[in-house]
Amino acid sequence: MSKNINELIINWYDKNKRDLPWRKTKDPYKIWLSEIILQQTRVNQGMSYYERFINNFPNIKALALADEQQVLQLWQGLGYYSRARNIHKAAKLVHLKHNSVFPNTYKEIIELPGIGDYTASAISSFAFNEPQAVLDGNVFRVLSRLFNWETPIDSTKGKKEFREMAQDFLFLSDPASHNQAIMELGALVCSPKSPKCDSCPVVQHCASFKAKNFESLPVKSKKTAVRKRYLHFLHIQSGEDVLIEQRLKKDIWQHLYQLPLIEMTDMNDGEIPNLVTQKYSARIIQHTVSEPIEHLLSHQKLNIKFHQINLGKKIEHEDLKWVNNSDLYLYPFPKPLVDYLKLKE
């Protein structure tokens, strides 16, 4: 029965798949880049970043030899910057350990920085046709509905069961097409809300459709707590120069640049003038504050204010540097600061 279902899904995929550049290659480097970019990123947004990376780094050696700041700058605006740092680390490792030849087995690929089970399975099956089933959000959803499987996908038991189910369901004679097809089915038809069941090639085999509970699947047992943070950025200028700093601690936006930051426990900015005076030993001559904005990350809600500050003198501080306004675009900034400073990407 599963063979018939597999063939129905693959036949549907052949007729309905989106025309995407990484599907026209067996180059593991390009497939890897596309998979990392598309983590937490929609295809229409990720496309331009994929093309930008391929144009700047046409092979893994070029990426390995690039400066980290250049890599982060090309990633600017895409978010989840640990992805960019990890592809740079992985490229360096492949260059040094494998002479710039991308590993060709799941076992070797999963050892690279930033690559987990899903990505290793995707690369090894798409590029080398290794029989490794992929298991991403789309696949979880398709399998849970197709087999009416109610074990929570975020539980240890659920992850084990779905891994076994995905591998058992894999079409061994063509794992690359099978994996692409089931992912595409989840993306285009078996969507989280209002799935297009009337367009599904396997609706007649779908156990949850028959049970009329498909919209409740897949099941998740945990809700991730969202952390609230209150960030006050200081826009300190002297003539045409702006004061910036690099985020070096292990936190969001690591290694990116920003305006000097004071993080508070709320949006109240009454203490900011005193804190600036204490930190930089300079009196504020002029101080204006922006309206607060919100910036949502996966597990954090950032409340942000920008403070335009005139200190009357050009201060020096070991963790800060002065950069001309016209050169700010050379530095990778997180998206809220890109938007505020109106930097060209």
Secondary structure as a PSIPRED ss2 file (coil, helix, strand):
# PSIPRED VFORMAT (PSIPRED V4.0)

   1 M C   1.000  0.000  0.000
   2 S H   0.000  1.000  0.000
   3 K H   0.000  1.000  0.000
   4 N H   0.000  1.000  0.000
   5 I H   0.000  1.000  0.000
   6 N H   0.000  1.000  0.000
   7 E H   0.000  1.000  0.000
   8 L H   0.000  1.000  0.000
   9 I H   0.000  1.000  0.000
  10 I H   0.000  1.000  0.000
  11 N H   0.000  1.000  0.000
  12 W H   0.000  1.000  0.000
  13 Y H   0.000  1.000  0.000
  14 D H   0.000  1.000  0.000
  15 K H   0.000  1.000  0.000
  16 N H   0.000  1.000  0.000
  17 K C   1.000  0.000  0.000
  18 R C   1.000  0.000  0.000
  19 D C   1.000  0.000  0.000
  20 L C   1.000  0.000  0.000
  21 P H   0.000  1.000  0.000
  22 W H   0.000  1.000  0.000
  23 R H   0.000  1.000  0.000
  24 K H   0.000  1.000  0.000
  25 T C   1.000  0.000  0.000
  26 K C   1.000  0.000  0.000
  27 D C   1.000  0.000  0.000
  28 P H   0.000  1.000  0.000
  29 Y H   0.000  1.000  0.000
  30 K H   0.000  1.000  0.000
  31 I H   0.000  1.000  0.000
  32 W H   0.000  1.000  0.000
  33 L H   0.000  1.000  0.000
  34 S H   0.000  1.000  0.000
  35 E H   0.000  1.000  0.000
  36 I H   0.000  1.000  0.000
  37 I H   0.000  1.000  0.000
  38 L C   1.000  0.000  0.000
  39 Q C   1.000  0.000  0.000
  40 Q C   1.000  0.000  0.000
  41 T C   1.000  0.000  0.000
  42 R C   1.000  0.000  0.000
  43 V H   0.000  1.000  0.000
  44 N H   0.000  1.000  0.000
  45 Q H   0.000  1.000  0.000
  46 G H   0.000  1.000  0.000
  47 M H   0.000  1.000  0.000
  48 S H   0.000  1.000  0.000
  49 Y H   0.000  1.000  0.000
  50 Y H   0.000  1.000  0.000
  51 E H   0.000  1.000  0.000
  52 R H   0.000  1.000  0.000
  53 F H   0.000  1.000  0.000
  54 I H   0.000  1.000  0.000
  55 N H   0.000  1.000  0.000
  56 N H   0.000  1.000  0.000
  57 F C   1.000  0.000  0.000
  58 P C   1.000  0.000  0.000
  59 N C   1.000  0.000  0.000
  60 I H   0.000  1.000  0.000
  61 K H   0.000  1.000  0.000
  62 A H   0.000  1.000  0.000
  63 L H   0.000  1.000  0.000
  64 A H   0.000  1.000  0.000
  65 L C   1.000  0.000  0.000
  66 A C   1.000  0.000  0.000
  67 D C   1.000  0.000  0.000
  68 E H   0.000  1.000  0.000
  69 Q H   0.000  1.000  0.000
  70 Q H   0.000  1.000  0.000
  71 V H   0.000  1.000  0.000
  72 L H   0.000  1.000  0.000
  73 Q H   0.000  1.000  0.000
  74 L H   0.000  1.000  0.000
  75 W H   0.000  1.000  0.000
  76 Q C   1.000  0.000  0.000
  77 G C   1.000  0.000  0.000
  78 L C   1.000  0.000  0.000
  79 G C   1.000  0.000  0.000
  80 Y C   1.000  0.000  0.000
  81 Y C   1.000  0.000  0.000
  82 S H   0.000  1.000  0.000
  83 R H   0.000  1.000  0.000
  84 A H   0.000  1.000  0.000
  85 R H   0.000  1.000  0.000
  86 N H   0.000  1.000  0.000
  87 I H   0.000  1.000  0.000
  88 H H   0.000  1.000  0.000
  89 K H   0.000  1.000  0.000
  90 A H   0.000  1.000  0.000
  91 A H   0.000  1.000  0.000
  92 K H   0.000  1.000  0.000
  93 L H   0.000  1.000  0.000
  94 V H   0.000  1.000  0.000
  95 H H   0.000  1.000  0.000
  96 L H   0.000  1.000  0.000
  97 K H   0.000  1.000  0.000
  98 H C   1.000  0.000  0.000
  99 N C   1.000  0.000  0.000
 100 S C   1.000  0.000  0.000
 101 V C   1.000  0.000  0.000
 102 F C   1.000  0.000  0.000
 103 P C   1.000  0.000  0.000
 104 N C   1.000  0.000  0.000
 105 T C   1.000  0.000  0.000
 106 Y H   0.000  1.000  0.000
 107 K H   0.000  1.000  0.000
 108 E H   0.000  1.000  0.000
 109 I H   0.000  1.000  0.000
 110 I C   1.000  0.000  0.000
 111 E C   1.000  0.000  0.000
 112 L C   1.000  0.000  0.000
 113 P C   1.000  0.000  0.000
 114 G C   1.000  0.000  0.000
 115 I C   1.000  0.000  0.000
 116 G C   1.000  0.000  0.000
 117 D H   0.000  1.000  0.000
 118 Y H   0.000  1.000  0.000
 119 T H   0.000  1.000  0.000
 120 A H   0.000  1.000  0.000
 121 S H   0.000  1.000  0.000
 122 A H   0.000  1.000  0.000
 123 I H   0.000  1.000  0.000
 124 S H   0.000  1.000  0.000
 125 S H   0.000  1.000  0.000
 126 F H   0.000  1.000  0.000
 127 A H   0.000  1.000  0.000
 128 F H   0.000  1.000  0.000
 129 N C   1.000  0.000  0.000
 130 E C   1.000  0.000  0.000
 131 P C   1.000  0.000  0.000
 132 Q C   1.000  0.000  0.000
 133 A C   1.000  0.000  0.000
 134 V C   1.000  0.000  0.000
 135 L C   1.000  0.000  0.000
 136 D C   1.000  0.000  0.000
 137 G H   0.000  1.000  0.000
 138 N H   0.000  1.000  0.000
 139 V H   0.000  1.000  0.000
 140 F H   0.000  1.000  0.000
 141 R H   0.000  1.000  0.000
 142 V H   0.000  1.000  0.000
 143 L H   0.000  1.000  0.000
 144 S H   0.000  1.000  0.000
 145 R H   0.000  1.000  0.000
 146 L H   0.000  1.000  0.000
 147 F C   1.000  0.000  0.000
 148 N C   1.000  0.000  0.000
 149 W C   1.000  0.000  0.000
 150 E C   1.000  0.000  0.000
 151 T C   1.000  0.000  0.000
 152 P C   1.000  0.000  0.000
 153 I C   1.000  0.000  0.000
 154 D C   1.000  0.000  0.000
 155 S C   1.000  0.000  0.000
 156 T H   0.000  1.000  0.000
 157 K H   0.000  1.000  0.000
 158 G H   0.000  1.000  0.000
 159 K H   0.000  1.000  0.000
 160 K H   0.000  1.000  0.000
 161 E H   0.000  1.000  0.000
 162 F H   0.000  1.000  0.000
 163 R H   0.000  1.000  0.000
 164 E H   0.000  1.000  0.000
 165 M H   0.000  1.000  0.000
 166 A H   0.000  1.000  0.000
 167 Q H   0.000  1.000  0.000
 168 D H   0.000  1.000  0.000
 169 F H   0.000  1.000  0.000
 170 L C   1.000  0.000  0.000
 171 F C   1.000  0.000  0.000
 172 L C   1.000  0.000  0.000
 173 S C   1.000  0.000  0.000
 174 D C   1.000  0.000  0.000
 175 P H   0.000  1.000  0.000
 176 A H   0.000  1.000  0.000
 177 S H   0.000  1.000  0.000
 178 H H   0.000  1.000  0.000
 179 N H   0.000  1.000  0.000
 180 Q H   0.000  1.000  0.000
 181 A H   0.000  1.000  0.000
 182 I H   0.000  1.000  0.000
 183 M H   0.000  1.000  0.000
 184 E H   0.000  1.000  0.000
 185 L H   0.000  1.000  0.000
 186 G H   0.000  1.000  0.000
 187 A H   0.000  1.000  0.000
 188 L H   0.000  1.000  0.000
 189 V C   1.000  0.000  0.000
 190 C C   1.000  0.000  0.000
 191 S C   1.000  0.000  0.000
 192 P C   1.000  0.000  0.000
 193 K C   1.000  0.000  0.000
 194 S C   1.000  0.000  0.000
 195 P C   1.000  0.000  0.000
 196 K C   1.000  0.000  0.000
 197 C H   0.000  1.000  0.000
 198 D H   0.000  1.000  0.000
 199 S H   0.000  1.000  0.000
 200 C C   1.000  0.000  0.000
 201 P C   1.000  0.000  0.000
 202 V C   1.000  0.000  0.000
 203 V H   0.000  1.000  0.000
 204 Q H   0.000  1.000  0.000
 205 H H   0.000  1.000  0.000
 206 C C   1.000  0.000  0.000
 207 A H   0.000  1.000  0.000
 208 S H   0.000  1.000  0.000
 209 F H   0.000  1.000  0.000
 210 K H   0.000  1.000  0.000
 211 A H   0.000  1.000  0.000
 212 K C   1.000  0.000  0.000
 213 N C   1.000  0.000  0.000
 214 F H   0.000  1.000  0.000
 215 E H   0.000  1.000  0.000
 216 S H   0.000  1.000  0.000
 217 L C   1.000  0.000  0.000
 218 P C   1.000  0.000  0.000
 219 V C   1.000  0.000  0.000
 220 K C   1.000  0.000  0.000
 221 S C   1.000  0.000  0.000
 222 K C   1.000  0.000  0.000
 223 K C   1.000  0.000  0.000
 224 T C   1.000  0.000  0.000
 225 A C   1.000  0.000  0.000
 226 V C   1.000  0.000  0.000
 227 R E   0.000  0.000  1.000
 228 K E   0.000  0.000  1.000
 229 R E   0.000  0.000  1.000
 230 Y E   0.000  0.000  1.000
 231 L E   0.000  0.000  1.000
 232 H E   0.000  0.000  1.000
 233 F E   0.000  0.000  1.000
 234 L E   0.000  0.000  1.000
 235 H E   0.000  0.000  1.000
 236 I E   0.000  0.000  1.000
 237 Q E   0.000  0.000  1.000
 238 S E   0.000  0.000  1.000
 239 G C   1.000  0.000  0.000
 240 E C   1.000  0.000  0.000
 241 D E   0.000  0.000  1.000
 242 V E   0.000  0.000  1.000
 243 L E   0.000  0.000  1.000
 244 I E   0.000  0.000  1.000
 245 E E   0.000  0.000  1.000
 246 Q E   0.000  0.000  1.000
 247 R C   1.000  0.000  0.000
 248 L C   1.000  0.000  0.000
 249 K C   1.000  0.000  0.000
 250 K C   1.000  0.000  0.000
 251 D C   1.000  0.000  0.000
 252 I C   1.000  0.000  0.000
 253 W C   1.000  0.000  0.000
 254 Q C   1.000  0.000  0.000
 255 H C   1.000  0.000  0.000
 256 L C   1.000  0.000  0.000
 257 Y E   0.000  0.000  1.000
 258 Q E   0.000  0.000  1.000
 259 L C   1.000  0.000  0.000
 260 P C   1.000  0.000  0.000
 261 L E   0.000  0.000  1.000
 262 I E   0.000  0.000  1.000
 263 E E   0.000  0.000  1.000
 264 M E   0.000  0.000  1.000
 265 T C   1.000  0.000  0.000
 266 D C   1.000  0.000  0.000
 267 M C   1.000  0.000  0.000
 268 N C   1.000  0.000  0.000
 269 D C   1.000  0.000  0.000
 270 G C   1.000  0.000  0.000
 271 E C   1.000  0.000  0.000
 272 I H   0.000  1.000  0.000
 273 P H   0.000  1.000  0.000
 274 N H   0.000  1.000  0.000
 275 L H   0.000  1.000  0.000
 276 V H   0.000  1.000  0.000
 277 T H   0.000  1.000  0.000
 278 Q H   0.000  1.000  0.000
 279 K H   0.000  1.000  0.000
 280 Y H   0.000  1.000  0.000
 281 S C   1.000  0.000  0.000
 282 A C   1.000  0.000  0.000
 283 R C   1.000  0.000  0.000
 284 I C   1.000  0.000  0.000
 285 I C   1.000  0.000  0.000
 286 Q E   0.000  0.000  1.000
 287 H E   0.000  0.000  1.000
 288 T E   0.000  0.000  1.000
 289 V E   0.000  0.000  1.000
 290 S C   1.000  0.000  0.000
 291 E C   1.000  0.000  0.000
 292 P C   1.000  0.000  0.000
 293 I E   0.000  0.000  1.000
 294 E E   0.000  0.000  1.000
 295 H E   0.000  0.000  1.000
 296 L E   0.000  0.000  1.000
 297 L C   1.000  0.000  0.000
 298 S C   1.000  0.000  0.000
 299 H C   1.000  0.000  0.000
 300 Q E   0.000  0.000  1.000
 301 K E   0.000  0.000  1.000
 302 L E   0.000  0.000  1.000
 303 N E   0.000  0.000  1.000
 304 I E   0.000  0.000  1.000
 305 K E   0.000  0.000  1.000
 306 F E   0.000  0.000  1.000
 307 H E   0.000  0.000  1.000
 308 Q E   0.000  0.000  1.000
 309 I E   0.000  0.000  1.000
 310 N E   0.000  0.000  1.000
 311 L C   1.000  0.000  0.000
 312 G C   1.000  0.000  0.000
 313 K C   1.000  0.000  0.000
 314 K C   1.000  0.000  0.000
 315 I C   1.000  0.000  0.000
 316 E C   1.000  0.000  0.000
 317 H C   1.000  0.000  0.000
 318 E C   1.000  0.000  0.000
 319 D C   1.000  0.000  0.000
 320 L E   0.000  0.000  1.000
 321 K E   0.000  0.000  1.000
 322 W E   0.000  0.000  1.000
 323 V E   0.000  0.000  1.000
 324 N E   0.000  0.000  1.000
 325 N H   0.000  1.000  0.000
 326 S H   0.000  1.000  0.000
 327 D H   0.000  1.000  0.000
 328 L H   0.000  1.000  0.000
 329 Y H   0.000  1.000  0.000
 330 L H   0.000  1.000  0.000
 331 Y C   1.000  0.000  0.000
 332 P C   1.000  0.000  0.000
 333 F C   1.000  0.000  0.000
 334 P C   1.000  0.000  0.000
 335 K H   0.000  1.000  0.000
 336 P H   0.000  1.000  0.000
 337 L H   0.000  1.000  0.000
 338 V H   0.000  1.000  0.000
 339 D H   0.000  1.000  0.000
 340 Y H   0.000  1.000  0.000
 341 L H   0.000  1.000  0.000
 342 K C   1.000  0.000  0.000
 343 L C   1.000  0.000  0.000
 344 K C   1.000  0.000  0.000
 345 E C   1.000  0.000  0.000
